[in-house]
C-alpha cells in the first residue's frame, strides 16, 4: 500500500522551507517591534473551550472540529484557532493582574479544521495571530489592523483590500438579533436545516450560510449598522480616525460578520485583490471580543486580535509574483583529491562551520568533475580544492564561482580569506 498525506494536509519539502522560514522570521521580527510576546499553548484543549468561545452554532464547532476522546474519557479537540487557547491561558495564569497592560501576545502554529479541501483551505494550516487583552482604547484597534497590514506590506504584497465593520455592543446585537428573527421566521421553511437551527440560537449565523447564500431574503436582511448604539458608532468613528491618521485605506462593509461568535465592535478582514488569486481571497481576519475573557471565567476585560495563515500568505505572494529573498545558498564546497587530502578537507569543513560559514563536501566518493558539478548545483559561492601537492605546500586552491577567479591561499589563512570575501 502506498501511503499518502491525509487529505487537506501537506508536506513542506526542503525546497519550500526557506520561504516558510523567511516568513516566520519576518512575523517574529514584527511581533518584536510591535511588542507582542510569544505564547505557546497546547495543540489540543478541552472541547468545551471552543464550544463556549468560538460558539456552539458556528460552522467551526458544528462541522469542522477534530474532536476525540482520550483514554481517560475526556473530550478533547485539536485547536481550530488560537484566540480561545490564548484567552484561556490569560485567565488561567491571571495575566490580568500583570502591571503591564494591555497584555500583548502572539502565537504561531498549526490549527485544524475539517473543511472541504480547496485552494487556500487546508485541514491543517499554520496561523500567526496576535491578541491585545485589557484595553478598550480604539487606538489599539488601529494598532492591530496596522500590524496585520504591515505583515503583507513588509513581505512585498501590494494588491490588498482592508474591509472593516462594527458589530456594535450587546445592545446593538440584541436589537439586531430580534430584527433578524422577525425577518427570517416567516420563510424559515425555505432554508436549510442548519439555518432552521440557527434562527433562535444565533440568527446572525444565517447570513454566513454557504447553502442558502442566494436566497432573496439574504440581501434584504436588516443591517446591523442600523442598530448601532451611539456609543458603538462613536467607538467605530474613533477607530476610523486612527486608521486615517496612519494613512491606512479601508472600506466599510456592513455585511462583514466573521465566522466566530465572540466578536463585537471592530471586525476586519484583509483580502487579496490580485487577479491570479483563487475563490477564497481572505488573507487575514480579526476583531474585538469584549465579552470573551469573562465567558471563559476571567474578569470583564476587553480584547482584540487577528490571525492569518502562512498558506494563504504564500498563495498571495505567488499570485502577485513576489519572490522572497531567501538565503539558503552554500558558502563553500570543499573538494579533496587523495586520501590524505580528504582528512584535511574534513577538518577544513568543520573549521568553516565553526566560524558560521556554511560548508559542504562530497560523501559519495565522486570524481573531481562530478564534485565540481555538485558545487555548481548547490550554488556554492566558493570552491576550495586541496590535493596532495597543495597539502605539502600548506595551501589550498580557492575558486570564486561567480567570477571564475582562482588563487592559492595559505591553509591557515583560508577562514579569514573566506570571511572577507563572503561579505
Ligand atoms: P478566522 O477568520 O477563522 O479567524 O481565521 C483567520 C485566518 O486563518 C483566515 O483569514 C485565514 O488566513 C486562515 N485560515 C482559516 N482557515 C483556514 C484554512 N482552512 N486553511 C488555511 N488558512 C485558513 C480566527 O481564527 C480568529 N481566531 C482570529 C482572531 C484572533 N480574532 C481575534 N483574534
Boltz pocket constraint, residues with backbone or C-beta under 6 A from the ligand:
constraints:
  - pocket:
      binder: B
      contacts: [[A, 80], [A, 81], [A, 82], [A, 83], [A, 84], [A, 113], [A, 115], [A, 120], [A, 121], [A, 122], [A, 123], [A, 124], [A, 125], [A, 127], [A, 129], [A, 130], [A, 131], [A, 259], [A, 260], [A, 282], [A, 283], [A, 284], [A, 285], [A, 286], [A, 287], [A, 288], [A, 304], [A, 305], [A, 306], [A, 307], [A, 308], [A, 309], [A, 311], [A, 312]]
      max_distance: 6.0
